[in-house]
Amino acid sequence: MGAASTGRILFIDDDADVLTSVRLLLTRHGFEVLTATSPAEGLALMAGAAVDAVLLDLNFSREAKSGEEGLRCLAEILAQDPQAVVVVVTAHSGVNIAVAAMRAGASDFVTKPWSNERLAATVRTAVELRRQRRQASAVRAETAAVVEHALGPDGAILGASPAMTRLRALVARAAPTDANVLVMGENGTGKELVARALHQGSTRAAGPFIPVDLAAIPEAELEAELFGRHGGEGERLGRFAAAHGGTLFLDEVGALPSKLQVKLLSAIERRQVTPVGADRPVPVDVRIVAASNLPREQLYSEGGFRSDLLYRLNTVEVAVPPLRDRPGDILELARHYLRYYARRYGRPEKPLSEAAAAALKADRWPGNVRALRHAVERAVILSDGPVYDEADFPLAGRRGPETGGAGERPGGDLNLARSEKWLIEQALQRHAYNVSHAARDLGLTRAALYRRMEKHGL
């Protein structure tokens, strides 16, 4: 079993024989197992030792069948550790009690008697969920930093143009609801930023925000990535389960294969998913925010994306305008990112020259805000004058036509470094500075592409 599946398990049950057998079973699977014969003992153990998952029996007193003791213990566990992953244990006749426990915050349940392999798989999934929750907590600070540099100081999406004013008003109305939202817009316009704003303004803000770029994942892995996988060494917690209680952001939803469109529709309608290799569904509570860079007429066309799924996704539709349609916002965005990157890289803040400001406003920005942010970051790193000049910014107008192409490849130029730079520029502009897509076209990993971009000053 892989190291990622090991962890410390606490099993609370009043039957000493059951405790012993489960401890032996899970120890063979690489887990450390703590045992307690009462809720009080279990809570005391939790207070003194970090655990990755809790197995909790629901009845302790003799003849007890209501599950009230276990439900009270569940509430105390979650009060002590709101991120705790609890798997409740019940008899086959107690499935209704197990469902009540799930509603009260349990992550899963197992029934007695159980299959040893099934129990071990359930525990592995619980440990993986705990790992995901820890990661989610760790990245919340990072998410806050992302939002800080992408949003204004008051947390608002930047831009004073009428289009952005309308966008902010729509996000403010939609965010507090639990309605699914479809965000439309070209690459680089800030669709994920809108999704994060919807999450931050919702009642789910304390829960996870889980993004997944559907176009960047190989089709053979998509089902397990979304819905999870049970059994064998390939155990995986799906993005739906990881987003439980929060928001799942499905970027590039138009790239979803038709077979998985059916499964996504079922997951949304039934609020449950069946992991690959599993024999029963798992309930999930997520809000879906989807995004697409396809033109609206293409996404909605006959024979394209499933209309029944589309209508489930677009309870509210939000259109993010391209930067060329709101040129009045360009300098506000540029100055915001100049301040941000100056702080990030420890550089002095300095103004834009009139020529630089005019050039930034005149550029058509085929890569939209993402390309502007990238150009500003490069300028902050490389500029050495008292002001930012036009030459400090890699503008599309100097690289090629208004469509944003990188220009013609230098004829007869066999220099490897210059050719590599030209190819990278071509890929970035073709995909509007979407690094995942550009890397895929170039046959590179994202990390490898970032290293080459740094090498060539892109």
Protein Blocks (a to p, Z undefined) as FASTA:
>chain_A
ZZklgccdddddfbfklmmmmmmmmmmnopacdddfbfklmmmmmmmoccfbdcddfbfb
ghianlmmmmmmmmmmmmmmmmbccdddddfklmmmmmmmmmnopabdcdddddfklmmm
mmmmmmmmmmmmmmmmmmmmmmmmmmmmmpcfkopaedjbfklmmmmmmmmmmmmpmcdc
dddddehilpmmmmmmmmmmmmklmmccddddfklpcfklmmmmmnopeeijkbccdfkl
mmgoiacddehkllpcfklmmmmmmmmmnopacdehiabdcddddddddddfbdfklmmp
ghiacfklmmmmmmpacddddfklmmmlmmmmmmmmmmmmmmmnopacddddfklmmmmm
mpgolnlmmlmmmmmmmmmmmpccfbdcfklpccfklnmcfkopabjadehiabfklmmm
mmmmmmmmmnnopaklmmmmnopafklmmmmmmmnoZZ
